[in-house]
Amino acid sequence: MNRQIKIYFFGHLVDMLYRDNEVLFLPLSVNDVQTLMAHLAKRGEPWTPLFDKHAARLKITVNKQFAELDTPVKGGDEVGFVAFNLS
């Protein structure tokens, strides 16, 4: 079972995370956008404030369609996070 996804970061996230994309192998506990964000928040600084404190300010896409927290995420998906003015 393929559990690999591609994550893209846009806007201020690129500067804050020092990357514009990454490949991630989904843990079995991650099955939607909300659990993906919680997983990313566990990485510590600067991930925790971005995907916890500022989570409501992020725009999210799954497979190039706007997504909500309960949007499913599965292997083969492309997830995008967009953020501006997070200070």
C-alpha positions as CSV (number, residue, x, y, z in Angstrom):
1,M,0.0,0.0,0.0
2,N,1.5,3.3,-1.1
3,R,1.5,5.8,1.8
4,Q,3.7,8.4,0.1
5,I,2.5,11.9,-0.4
6,K,4.0,15.1,-1.8
7,I,3.6,18.3,0.3
8,Y,4.1,21.7,-1.2
9,F,4.6,24.9,0.8
10,F,3.8,28.4,-0.6
11,G,4.0,32.0,0.6
12,H,5.8,32.7,3.9
13,L,6.0,29.0,4.7
14,V,8.8,28.6,2.2
15,D,11.0,31.1,4.2
16,M,9.9,29.7,7.6
17,L,10.4,26.0,6.8
18,Y,13.4,26.4,4.4
19,R,11.7,24.3,1.8
20,D,9.0,24.5,-0.9
21,N,8.2,20.8,-0.9
22,E,8.9,17.4,0.6
23,V,7.9,13.8,0.2
24,L,6.3,12.2,3.3
25,F,5.4,8.7,4.1
26,L,2.1,8.9,6.0
27,P,1.9,7.1,9.3
28,L,-1.1,4.9,9.7
29,S,-2.6,7.4,12.1
30,V,-2.8,10.1,9.4
31,N,-5.9,9.9,7.2
32,D,-7.1,13.5,6.8
33,V,-5.8,17.1,6.7
34,Q,-6.3,17.6,10.4
35,T,-4.2,14.6,11.4
36,L,-1.6,15.5,8.8
37,M,-1.2,18.9,10.4
38,A,-1.1,17.4,13.9
39,H,1.7,15.1,12.7
40,L,3.7,18.0,11.2
41,A,3.2,20.1,14.4
42,K,5.0,17.3,16.4
43,R,8.3,18.2,14.6
44,G,8.9,21.1,17.0
45,E,10.0,24.6,16.0
46,P,9.0,26.2,13.6
47,W,6.5,23.5,12.7
48,T,4.5,23.5,15.9
49,P,3.3,27.1,15.8
50,L,2.6,27.0,12.1
51,F,0.5,23.8,12.1
52,D,-1.1,24.4,15.6
53,K,-1.3,28.1,16.5
54,H,-1.7,29.4,13.0
55,A,-3.5,26.4,11.5
56,A,-6.7,28.4,11.0
57,R,-4.8,30.9,8.8
58,L,-3.5,28.3,6.4
59,K,-5.1,27.7,3.0
60,I,-5.0,24.0,2.1
61,T,-5.3,22.1,-1.1
62,V,-5.4,18.3,-1.7
63,N,-4.8,17.4,-5.3
64,K,-5.1,21.0,-6.4
65,Q,-8.6,21.4,-4.9
66,F,-9.3,23.6,-1.8
67,A,-9.6,21.3,1.2
68,E,-11.0,21.4,4.7
69,L,-9.6,19.8,7.9
70,D,-11.7,16.7,7.4
71,T,-10.6,16.2,3.7
72,P,-9.1,12.7,3.4
73,V,-5.4,12.3,2.6
74,K,-4.1,9.0,1.1
75,G,-1.0,7.7,-0.6
76,G,-0.3,9.4,-4.0
77,D,-2.0,12.7,-3.0
78,E,-0.4,16.2,-3.3
79,V,-1.1,18.5,-0.4
80,G,-0.4,22.2,-0.5
81,F,-0.2,24.7,2.4
82,V,-0.3,28.4,1.7
83,A,0.2,31.2,4.2
84,F,1.0,34.9,4.2
85,N,1.5,37.4,7.1
86,L,1.7,34.9,10.0
87,S,3.5,37.2,12.5
